[in-house]
Amino acid sequence: MFTGLVEEVGQVRRIEHRQHSAHIHIGARRVLEGVRIGDSISVNGACLTVVAFSADGFTADAVPETLRRTNLGRLAPGDAVNLERALALGDRLGGHLVSGHVDGVGVVRAKARDGIATVLTIAAPPEVMRYVVEKGSICVDGVSLTVMDVTDGAFRVSIIPHTGERTTLLQADVGREVNLEADLLAKYVEALLERRGLGAGPGGAAPAEAGRGGAGLERPAHGAGLGGGGLSLDALRANGFA
């Protein structure tokens, strides 16, 4: 687990593309403190396992699934990457809970100044947008950010100077791809509600009928949920949550 608080910006030294993986060599210092073979390090928000390290860098393998679902497969020598060591029990959770399992790749659609901040508009695929809510949390290239607002198929985040100085986000020009991980808690809540017949499925479909769910929870009538989904205030009240 990670927090989305980047500890260091590393630099890609070289990438060895193999038949079924990529061997990524990254220059770093701070994240090497106490590192051991097998430790996890977040690289642009993707959890990678350390397979080798030296005094000034480490090596990690990226498997096909990682290369398909992230922007790591498009890295090149010299590229800067956001790095964070795995969260240790007892550490402060200054960002939000991040698994390092990227949900999808977004694209920067606009970049603008807003006072001292820089605002990025990021277009995201439906499998990510379903969990994005205004003032909620999202991880962008390994950085924990608060969602300013949400539009159709996109959202905006504000980068304060401190974050900009310590991450790669200010280098994200229009057209750049960024790794996205939606709020972990939202995904678990949805999965639990689906199993009880209260949530919309992966395609956004609502439960077919009212009545008792398989877990003994009261289902709302079809269409009772907000926006046509099965979860609504009526459903929460019926089951003692509101």
Secondary structure, 3 states (H helix, E strand, C coil): CECCCCCEEEEEEEEEECCCCEEEEEECCHHHCCCCCCCEEEECCEEEEEEEEECCEEEEEECHHHHHHCCHHHCCCCCEEEEEECCCCCCCCCCCCECCCCCEEEEEEEEEEECCEEEEEEECCHHHHCCCCCCCEEEECCEEEEEEEEECCEEEEEECHHHHHHCCHHHCCCCCEEEEECCHHHHHHHHHHHHCCCCCCCCCCCCCCCEECCCCCEECCCCCCHHHCCCCHHHHHHCCCC
